Amino acid sequence: MATDTTTSASDSTMAAKTATPRKRWKSRAVTRTVDAGNSAYCAVCDELIKFRARIRAEQIICNVYVKNRWDRVEHYHPDCYEQADSPYGEPNG
């Protein structure tokens, strides 16, 4: 028994109307510990964000989106991020 797999014009219009809207990607910031071997530079002071074995140093990592598309990742020292007036909002944990 054959099955009809063709779609009518009304089926495709109905699908277009019921499609969910695309997700709006927004730049965001998170706080993370600095890992051994880290080679990221701060976007404000342009200095290396250094790992220190005895100190649990933190960094702010930001996913930056431009025109709803991922563009780049920026790293900050926590103090530098505050100095820059938190350009990507309050960092999440």
DSSP file (Angstrom, degrees, kcal/mol; ACC not computed):
  #  RESIDUE AA STRUCTURE BP1 BP2  ACC     N-H-->O    O-->H-N    N-H-->O    O-->H-N    TCO  KAPPA ALPHA  PHI   PSI    X-CA   Y-CA   Z-CA
    1    1 A M              0   0    0      0, 0.0     2,-0.2     0, 0.0     0, 0.0   0.000 360.0 360.0 360.0 125.6    0.0    0.0    0.0
    2    2 A A        -     0   0    0      1,-0.0     2,-0.4     2,-0.0     0, 0.0  -0.551 360.0-143.7 -84.8 146.3    1.5    3.3   -1.1
    3    3 A T        -     0   0    0     -2,-0.2     2,-0.6     2,-0.0    -1,-0.0  -0.917  16.8-122.7-111.9 137.1    1.5    6.4    1.2
    4    4 A D        +     0   0    0     -2,-0.4    -2,-0.0     1,-0.1     0, 0.0  -0.680  31.7 173.6 -78.8 116.4    1.0    9.9   -0.1
    5    5 A T        +     0   0    0     -2,-0.6    -1,-0.1     2,-0.1     2,-0.1   0.332  40.5 111.6-105.5   5.7    4.0   12.0    1.0
    6    6 A T        -     0   0    0      1,-0.0     2,-0.4     0, 0.0    -2,-0.0  -0.476  57.1-142.9 -78.7 151.5    3.2   15.1   -0.9
    7    7 A T        -     0   0    0     -2,-0.1     2,-0.1     4,-0.0    -2,-0.1  -0.910  10.3-132.1-114.8 144.0    2.3   18.2    1.0
    8    8 A S     >  -     0   0    0     -2,-0.4     4,-1.6     1,-0.1     3,-0.4  -0.452  27.3-107.8 -87.4 166.3   -0.3   20.7   -0.1
    9    9 A A  H  > S+     0   0    0      1,-0.2     4,-1.8     2,-0.2     5,-0.2   0.854 119.9  56.1 -61.4 -36.2    0.2   24.4   -0.2
   10   10 A S  H  > S+     0   0    0      1,-0.2     4,-1.9     2,-0.2    -1,-0.2   0.840 103.4  55.1 -68.7 -31.4   -2.1   24.8    2.8
   11   11 A D  H  > S+     0   0    0     -3,-0.4     4,-2.0     2,-0.2    -1,-0.2   0.919 109.1  46.1 -65.8 -43.6    0.0   22.4    4.9
   12   12 A S  H  X S+     0   0    0     -4,-1.6     4,-1.8     2,-0.2    -2,-0.2   0.849 112.2  50.8 -70.5 -32.9    3.2   24.4    4.3
   13   13 A T  H  X S+     0   0    0     -4,-1.8     4,-1.8     2,-0.2    -1,-0.2   0.889 109.7  50.8 -69.3 -38.1    1.5   27.7    5.1
   14   14 A M  H  X S+     0   0    0     -4,-1.9     4,-1.7     1,-0.2    -2,-0.2   0.903 109.2  51.2 -65.3 -40.4    0.1   26.2    8.3
   15   15 A A  H  X S+     0   0    0     -4,-2.0     4,-0.8     1,-0.2    -1,-0.2   0.880 108.5  51.8 -64.0 -38.8    3.6   25.1    9.3
   16   16 A A  H  < S+     0   0    0     -4,-1.8     3,-0.4     1,-0.2    -1,-0.2   0.871 110.6  48.1 -66.2 -36.3    5.0   28.5    8.7
   17   17 A K  H  < S+     0   0    0     -4,-1.8    -1,-0.2     1,-0.2    -2,-0.2   0.823 115.1  44.0 -74.1 -31.0    2.4   30.1   10.9
   18   18 A T  H  < S+     0   0    0     -4,-1.7    -1,-0.2    -5,-0.1    -2,-0.2   0.447  84.3 119.9 -95.7   0.1    2.8   27.6   13.8
   19   19 A A     <  -     0   0    0     -4,-0.8     3,-0.1    -3,-0.4    -3,-0.0  -0.373  69.8-112.8 -65.0 141.6    6.7   27.7   13.7
   20   20 A T        -     0   0    0      1,-0.1    -1,-0.1    -2,-0.1     3,-0.1  -0.476  36.1-101.2 -74.7 146.8    8.2   28.8   17.0
   21   21 A P        -     0   0    0      0, 0.0    -1,-0.1     0, 0.0     2,-0.1  -0.339  43.8 -98.0 -67.1 150.2   10.1   32.1   16.9
   22   22 A R        -     0   0    0      1,-0.1     2,-0.2    -3,-0.1    -3,-0.0  -0.379  42.9-101.1 -68.8 145.6   13.9   31.9   16.7
   23   23 A K        -     0   0    0     -3,-0.1     2,-0.8     1,-0.1    -1,-0.1  -0.447  29.5-130.9 -68.1 137.6   15.8   32.3   20.0
   24   24 A R        -     0   0    0     -2,-0.2     2,-0.3    -3,-0.1    -1,-0.1  -0.828  21.5-146.0 -91.5 109.6   17.3   35.7   20.5
   25   25 A W        -     0   0    0     -2,-0.8     2,-0.4    43,-0.2    43,-0.3  -0.616  17.5-170.3 -82.0 134.3   20.9   35.2   21.5
   26   26 A K        -     0   0    0     -2,-0.3    37,-0.1    42,-0.1    40,-0.1  -0.966  28.0-105.5-128.2 139.6   22.3   37.8   23.9
   27   27 A S        +     0   0    0     -2,-0.4     2,-0.3    38,-0.3    37,-0.2  -0.328  47.2 178.3 -61.4 143.5   25.8   38.4   25.1
   28   28 A R  E     -A   63   0A   0     35,-1.7    35,-1.8    61,-0.0     2,-0.4  -0.964  21.5-138.1-149.3 162.5   26.4   37.2   28.6
   29   29 A A  E     -A   62   0A   0     59,-0.5    63,-2.3    61,-0.3     2,-0.3  -0.939  14.3-174.8-126.4 145.4   29.1   36.9   31.3
   30   30 A V  E     -Ab  61  92A   0     31,-2.3    31,-2.7    -2,-0.4     2,-0.5  -0.969  23.5-126.0-135.0 153.2   30.1   34.1   33.7
   31   31 A T  E     +A   60   0A   0     61,-2.7     2,-0.3    -2,-0.3    29,-0.2  -0.870  36.4 167.8 -98.9 129.7   32.6   33.9   36.6
   32   32 A R  E     -A   59   0A   0     27,-2.5    27,-2.9    -2,-0.5     2,-0.1  -0.959  36.9-105.1-137.9 154.8   35.0   30.9   36.4
   33   33 A T  E     -A   58   0A   0     -2,-0.3     2,-0.5    25,-0.2    25,-0.3  -0.473  43.1-104.7 -75.1 154.2   38.2   29.9   38.1
   34   34 A V        -     0   0    0     23,-2.4    18,-0.2    -2,-0.1     2,-0.2  -0.703  39.1-144.4 -81.9 124.9   41.4   30.3   36.2
   35   35 A D    >   -     0   0    0     -2,-0.5     3,-1.6     1,-0.1    16,-0.1  -0.530  25.1 -91.5 -89.4 155.1   42.7   26.9   35.0
   36   36 A A  T 3  S+     0   0    0      1,-0.3    -1,-0.1    -2,-0.2     3,-0.1  -0.394 114.6  27.9 -61.0 139.3   46.3   25.8   34.7
   37   37 A G  T 3  S+     0   0    0      1,-0.3    -1,-0.3    -2,-0.1     2,-0.1   0.535  83.2 159.6  84.4   6.6   47.6   26.5   31.3
   38   38 A N    <   +     0   0    0     -3,-1.6    -1,-0.3     1,-0.1    13,-0.2  -0.393  17.0 177.0 -63.0 135.4   45.3   29.5   30.7
   39   39 A S        +     0   0    0     -3,-0.1     2,-0.2    -2,-0.1    -1,-0.1  -0.024  31.1 130.5-130.9  30.9   46.6   31.8   28.0
   40   40 A A        -     0   0    0      9,-0.4     9,-2.9    34,-0.0     2,-0.4  -0.603  45.1-143.7 -88.5 147.6   43.8   34.4   27.9
   41   41 A Y  B     -E   48   0B   0     -2,-0.2    34,-0.6     7,-0.2     7,-0.2  -0.877  24.9-105.6-110.2 143.8   44.4   38.1   28.0
   42   42 A C  B  >  -c   75   0A   0      5,-2.7     4,-1.3    -2,-0.4    34,-0.3  -0.434  19.1-140.6 -67.8 135.2   42.2   40.6   29.7
   43   43 A A  T  4 S+     0   0    0     32,-2.7    -1,-0.1     2,-0.1    33,-0.1   0.677  98.4  40.3 -71.4 -17.5   40.1   42.7   27.2
   44   44 A V  T  4 S+     0   0    0     31,-0.2    -1,-0.1     3,-0.1    32,-0.1   0.903 129.6  20.6 -95.6 -57.0   40.6   45.8   29.4
   45   45 A C  T  4 S-     0   0    0      2,-0.1    -2,-0.1    32,-0.0     3,-0.1   0.551  90.2-135.0 -94.8  -7.3   44.2   45.8   30.6
   46   46 A D     <  +     0   0    0     -4,-1.3     2,-0.3     1,-0.2    -3,-0.1   0.752  59.2 134.0  60.1  27.6   45.6   43.4   27.9
   47   47 A E        -     0   0    0      1,-0.1    -5,-2.7     3,-0.0    -1,-0.2  -0.783  65.2 -93.5-104.8 153.6   47.5   41.5   30.6
   48   48 A L  B     -E   41   0B   0     -2,-0.3     2,-0.9    -7,-0.2    -7,-0.2  -0.376  30.2-129.3 -63.0 135.4   47.6   37.7   30.9
   49   49 A I        -     0   0    0     -9,-2.9    -9,-0.4    -2,-0.1     2,-0.2  -0.807  38.9-149.5 -86.9 106.3   45.1   36.2   33.2
   50   50 A K        -     0   0    0     -2,-0.9     2,-0.4   -11,-0.1   -16,-0.1  -0.523  11.8-134.1 -92.4 143.7   47.4   34.0   35.3
   51   51 A F        -     0   0    0    -13,-0.2     2,-0.4    -2,-0.2   -16,-0.1  -0.762  20.8-169.1 -86.1 135.7   46.9   30.7   37.1
   52   52 A R        -     0   0    0      3,-0.5     3,-0.4    -2,-0.4     5,-0.4  -0.995  17.5-144.4-129.2 126.4   48.3   30.6   40.6
   53   53 A A  S    S+     0   0    0     -2,-0.4    -1,-0.1     1,-0.2   -17,-0.0   0.853  97.3  36.0 -60.5 -41.1   48.4   27.2   42.3
   54   54 A R  S    S+     0   0    0      1,-0.1     2,-0.5     2,-0.0    -1,-0.2   0.612 110.5  66.6 -91.7 -12.7   47.7   28.4   45.9
   55   55 A I  S    S-     0   0    0     -3,-0.4     2,-1.9     2,-0.0    -3,-0.5  -0.936  74.2-141.3-113.2 128.2   45.2   31.1   45.0
   56   56 A R        -     0   0    0     -2,-0.5    -3,-0.1    -5,-0.1    -5,-0.1  -0.549  33.7-172.0 -85.1  74.5   41.8   30.3   43.5
   57   57 A A        -     0   0    0     -2,-1.9   -23,-2.4    -5,-0.4     2,-0.3  -0.340   6.8-147.7 -69.0 149.2   41.9   33.3   41.1
   58   58 A E  E     -A   33   0A   0    -25,-0.3     2,-0.3    -2,-0.0   -25,-0.2  -0.797  11.5-168.1-116.4 159.9   38.7   34.0   39.1
   59   59 A Q  E     -A   32   0A   0    -27,-2.9   -27,-2.5    -2,-0.3     2,-0.5  -0.949  22.5-123.7-138.7 159.2   38.1   35.5   35.7
   60   60 A I  E     -AD  31  76A   0     16,-2.7    16,-2.1    -2,-0.3     2,-0.5  -0.937  25.2-165.2-105.5 125.0   35.0   36.8   33.9
   61   61 A I  E     -AD  30  75A   0    -31,-2.7   -31,-2.3    -2,-0.5     2,-0.5  -0.946   4.5-165.5-113.1 130.2   34.4   35.0   30.5
   62   62 A C  E     -AD  29  74A   0     12,-3.0    12,-2.4    -2,-0.5     2,-0.6  -0.960  15.6-151.0-121.6 127.2   31.9   36.6   28.1
   63   63 A N  E     -AD  28  73A   0    -35,-1.8   -35,-1.7    -2,-0.5     2,-0.5  -0.862  24.6-154.5 -88.3 121.7   30.3   35.1   25.0
   64   64 A V  E     - D   0  72A   0      8,-3.0     7,-3.1    -2,-0.6     8,-1.4  -0.879   9.7-167.0-107.8 125.8   29.7   38.0   22.7
   65   65 A Y  E     - D   0  70A   0     -2,-0.5     2,-0.4     5,-0.2   -38,-0.3  -0.909   2.5-167.6-111.2 137.5   26.9   37.9   20.1
   66   66 A V  E >  S- D   0  69A   0      3,-2.9     3,-1.1    -2,-0.4   -40,-0.0  -0.995  76.8  -8.7-125.6 125.7   26.6   40.4   17.2
   67   67 A K  T 3  S-     0   0    0     -2,-0.4    -1,-0.2     1,-0.2     3,-0.1   0.903 130.9 -54.9  52.0  46.5   23.4   40.5   15.1
   68   68 A N  T 3  S+     0   0    0    -43,-0.3     2,-0.4     1,-0.2    -1,-0.2   0.675 119.2 105.7  65.7  20.7   22.1   37.3   16.9
   69   69 A R  E <  S- D   0  66A   0     -3,-1.1    -3,-2.9   -44,-0.1    -1,-0.2  -0.987  79.5-104.0-130.5 142.0   25.2   35.3   16.0
   70   70 A W  E     + D   0  65A   0     -2,-0.4    -5,-0.2    -5,-0.2     3,-0.1  -0.413  42.7 168.1 -63.0 134.6   28.2   34.3   18.2
   71   71 A D  E     -     0   0A   0     -7,-3.1     2,-0.3     1,-0.4    -6,-0.2   0.745  50.0 -34.1-116.7 -46.6   31.2   36.5   17.4
   72   72 A R  E     - D   0  64A   0     -8,-1.4    -8,-3.0     2,-0.0     2,-0.4  -0.976  46.7-108.7-167.4 173.1   33.9   36.0   20.0
   73   73 A V  E     - D   0  63A   0     -2,-0.3     2,-0.4   -10,-0.2   -10,-0.2  -0.974  28.2-163.8-117.5 134.9   34.8   35.3   23.7
   74   74 A E  E     - D   0  62A   0    -12,-2.4   -12,-3.0    -2,-0.4     2,-0.4  -0.946   3.7-154.2-119.1 143.0   36.3   38.0   25.9
   75   75 A H  E     -cD  42  61A   0    -34,-0.6   -32,-2.7    -2,-0.4     2,-0.3  -0.892  14.2-179.2-115.7 145.6   38.1   37.4   29.1
   76   76 A Y  E     - D   0  60A   0    -16,-2.1   -16,-2.7    -2,-0.4   -34,-0.1  -0.987  32.5-119.1-140.4 148.3   38.4   39.9   32.0
   77   77 A H     >  -     0   0    0     -2,-0.3     4,-2.4   -18,-0.2     5,-0.2  -0.654  42.0-115.3 -71.7 146.3   40.0   40.2   35.4
   78   78 A P  H  > S+     0   0    0      0, 0.0     4,-1.8     0, 0.0     5,-0.2   0.897 116.4  48.5 -54.4 -41.7   37.1   40.7   37.9
   79   79 A D  H  > S+     0   0    0      1,-0.2     4,-2.3     2,-0.2     5,-0.1   0.891 110.9  50.1 -65.9 -39.0   38.3   44.2   38.8
   80   80 A C  H  > S+     0   0    0      2,-0.2     4,-1.8     1,-0.2    -1,-0.2   0.869 107.5  54.4 -66.8 -36.1   38.8   45.1   35.1
   81   81 A Y  H  <>S+     0   0    0     -4,-2.4     5,-2.2     2,-0.2    -1,-0.2   0.910 110.8  45.1 -64.8 -41.6   35.2   43.9   34.4
   82   82 A E  H ><5S+     0   0    0     -4,-1.8     3,-2.0    -5,-0.2    -2,-0.2   0.909 110.1  54.9 -65.7 -41.4   33.8   46.2   37.1
   83   83 A Q  H 3<5S+     0   0    0     -4,-2.3    -1,-0.2     1,-0.3    -2,-0.2   0.833 104.6  54.4 -60.2 -32.9   36.0   49.1   35.9
   84   84 A A  T 3<5S-     0   0    0     -4,-1.8    -1,-0.3    -5,-0.1    -2,-0.2   0.307 121.2-110.8 -84.0   9.4   34.5   48.6   32.4
   85   85 A D  T < 5 -     0   0    0     -3,-2.0    -3,-0.2     1,-0.2     4,-0.2   0.864  58.6 -73.7  62.4  40.2   31.0   49.0   34.0
   86   86 A S    > < -     0   0    0     -5,-2.2     3,-1.8     1,-0.1    -1,-0.2   0.904  58.1-165.7  43.6  68.5   30.0   45.3   33.4
   87   87 A P  T 3  S+     0   0    0      0, 0.0    -1,-0.1     0, 0.0     3,-0.1   0.719  83.5  38.8 -59.9 -23.2   29.5   45.6   29.6
   88   88 A Y  T 3  S-     0   0    0      1,-0.4   -59,-0.5   -62,-0.0    -2,-0.1   0.021 119.0 -99.6-117.6  27.7   27.7   42.2   29.3
   89   89 A G    <   -     0   0    0     -3,-1.8    -1,-0.4    -4,-0.2     3,-0.0  -0.130  65.9 -26.9  86.6 177.9   25.7   42.4   32.5
   90   90 A E  S    S-     0   0    0      1,-0.1   -61,-0.3    -3,-0.1     2,-0.1  -0.484  73.9-114.3 -67.2 128.2   26.2   40.8   35.9
   91   91 A P        -     0   0    0      0, 0.0   -61,-0.3     0, 0.0     2,-0.2  -0.425  25.4-136.6 -69.1 136.4   28.2   37.6   35.7
   92   92 A N  B      b   30   0A   0    -63,-2.3   -61,-2.7    -2,-0.1   -64,-0.0  -0.531 360.0 360.0 -84.8 158.2   26.5   34.4   36.6
   93   93 A G              0   0    0    -63,-0.2   -63,-0.1    -2,-0.2    -1,-0.1   0.446 360.0 360.0 -76.2 360.0   28.2   31.8   38.7
